[in-house]
Amino acid sequence: MPTDTPPPAPQPVFVLVRPQMGENIGAAARAMLNFGLSRMRMVEPRDGWPNPRAVATASGAAARVLDHAGVFATLPQAVADCAFVFATTARGRDLTKPVMTPERAMEHARALVAAGRRVAVIFGPERAGLENEDVARANAIISVPVNPEFPSLNLAQAVLLCAYEWGRQAADVAPEVLALAGTDLARAIEIEKLGDHFEERLEAAGFFFPPAKAEGMKLNLRNLWSRMPLTRADVQTLHGMLRQILRRRDG
């Protein structure tokens, strides 16, 4: 039957291994959906499934992540169809594996998914994290560079970090933008005229003294205006200030 719902975009599967609290499962679902992820699997959730506390914490749209979550008896079953598995852990392991930051791991995951391979990211239970037996089944480790004196992350926090890196690398978002609040940046001609106005008023006030330094002082002022991201509203305000000062002086 035709449907208006587009198929989900290729993405990794997030696997919660022996999660303990329903609230954390729900919070993990919210973190996933924040960044466009919807494929969750669970291994032996402590309090069984479905879990009303998880649904209540997920609240709203994120509940659909839980509606379609798969529940498995063992980790090997949960990742059986995956070609590459990442294990998230903060503790040192006596295992020889690549250790990646969340940023690098999700970059690698994107390349694998783009090549048609299914990727899983596994997260351990809240009390102690993944066991060595769990990590041994992973191809690589994700380790977050946290405070070594307090390395423990909440389950939902760990999910959020990985989901954020996945979503960030997909979005074409500038690292910094200027919110203009309904105005536009001033054009070069407007900045030029503002500089002229200031020079005129400052000249009349005797600011450019001694004469030998006047040109250098004017140059510094022009450089000042060019460094400032002035909006058209800013320019109009500064012109208005100069006019009002002149009116008060002449009044």
N, C-alpha and C positions, 0 to 999 in steps of 0.2 A: 504494500500500500504506500502511495506517495506520502511524504512528510515534509513539513516546512522547516523542521529542525535540522541544521547542517550537521554532518558527522563531526565528532570531536577531532581537533587537530592532533597530529602525532605528538606524543608526550610520554614522559617516563611514568612508571607506576611507583607510587609511594607505599611502602609496606611497613605497617606498624607491627612489630614483633612483641607479642605478649603484653599489649598495653593494659594498664591497670585501671585507670579512672576514666569513666565515660566522659567527664568534662574535658579531659585532655584530648580524647578522640574527636570530640566536637570542635574543640579549638583548632586542632590540626586540620580538620576539614575546612574551617573558615580560612585558615592561612593558605591552604592550597588554592581555594577558589579565588582568593584575592589576586592571585597571579595566574589565573587561567588553567589551573590543574584540577582534574576531576577524577583521576583513576587511583582509588585507594584500595588497598588490600590489608587484611589483618590476619595475624597468626595467633590463635588461642587467646582472644581477649578475656581477661580474668573474670569479668562479671557477665560473661555471655553476650549473646547478640540476638536481636537488637537491644540497644541500651537507651532507655528514655532520657537519661542524663546527657548522653552524647547528642541526641537530637535537639534537646533543649538548648545546649550550648552552641550548637551549629547555627541554629535559628535562621529561619528564612531560606534564602537561595542555597546556602551551603548544605542544607539538609539533603539535597539531591546527591551530593558526593557520598553521603552515608547510604542513601537508598540503593546505590549501585555498587557499594563496596563488596568485595569478595572476602569470604571468611574461610581460612584454611587451617588444617590441623597441624601442619608442620611448615617450617620455612622452605625446605626443598620443594614442597608442593606449591607454595606461593610464588616461587620464582622459576618454576620449571620451564616456562615458555620464554624466559628472558635470556638474551645473549650476553648481557653485561650487567653486573650487580655492584653497586656501591654500598658500603657499610659506613654509617655515621658513628663515630666514636671519638671521645676525647682522651681516653686512656691509652697508654703505651701498650703495644702488643708484641709478643714474641713471634711475630709472623712476618715473612718477607712479602711486602705488597707495596705498590705505589700509594703514596699518601698525598692527597690533593686538598686544596682549599675548596670551599663551596663554589667559588667563581670558576676555577679551573675544571672542577668536576662537572658543572653544568655546561661548560663549553664543550667538554668531551662528550657529554650526554647528547647534546644537540647534534654533533657530528654523527654519532651512532644512530640516533633516531632518524636523521635525514637520510642515512644509508639503508633505512628499512629495518633496523634492529631494535628489538624491544629492550628497554633499559629499566632496571628497578633500583630504587634507593631504599635501603632498609634502616629503620629506626628502632632502637631498643626500648625496653620498658623503663618506666620512670625511676624505679628504685635503684637500679645498678647499670642500666644500659645493656648493650649486646654482650652475650657471652662469646668466648673465643670460638666455640663451635659455630656460632652464627657468622662471625667475621671470617672464619676460614672458608665459608662458601661464597664470599665476595671476591670480585676481581680487583677492587681498589678500595681504599679507605678515604672517607671525607673527614677531615679534621678542621675544626674551626679554631683560628688563633685567638684563644680566650686567655683571661687572666690565669696563669698556672696555679695560683693559690686558691682559685675558685672556678674550676673548669666545667662544672656541671651545668648543663642546659636543660630546661624543661622540654618535654617532648614537643609541644607545639612550637616552642622557640626554635628548635632544631629544624622542624618542618618548615617554618617560616623563612629561615635563612636560605635553605636550599630552593624553596619555591620562589623567593625573591630573586635569586640569581638566575633561575630559569626564566622568569618573566622579564627581568631587566635586559637580558641579552636578546630578547625577541623584540622589544619595543625600541622604536627610534625616538628616544627621549634625550633632549639636550641636558647636559649636566647642570646647566644654569640658564635661567631665563629671567628677563626683566618684566615684571608685571606692571603694565602701563596705566591701569586704572582708568580706562576710557579716553586716554590721550595718545599722542604719538611722539616719537623722538623728534626733537627739533632738527630741522634741515641745516646744512652748513651755512646757507645764506642768513638764516635767522640767528645762528650763533655769531656770525660775522657782525651783524648789525647790533647785537647785544654788546659785543666787544667795543664797537664804535661808540655806543652810548655811554659805556662806562669810561672809556678814555676821555670823552668829551666832558663828562661831569668831574672826573678826577683831575683833569687838566685845569678846569675852572677853579677847583678847590685848592690848587697848588700842590697836589700830591706828588707829581713827578719832579722831585727835587733831590739832589742838585741836577741841573740840566745835563751834565755829562752822563748821568746814569738813567736818564729818561727812557732811552730806547730799550735798554736792557729790562727796565721795569715793565714797559709795555709788552715786550716779548714774553716775559714771565706770565703776565696776565692772559695773553692769548693762549699760552700753553695750558694755563689753568682751565680755561673754558673747554679746551679740546679734551681734557682728561675727564671731564664731568659728563655723565650720560644725561644731559638735560632734555627734558620733554618740552613740547611747545607751551604747555601750561607753566612750566618753570620759567621759561624765557619771558612770557607775558607778565608773570609775577615780578620778576626782577626789573623789567622795564617800569612797571607800575610803582615799585619802591623808589626807584630813582626819580620819577616824576613827582611823587609825593614829597620826597626830601627837598626837591627844588621849590615846590609850592610853599612849604613851611618856611624855607629860608627867605623866599622873596615876599612872603606875606607879612 
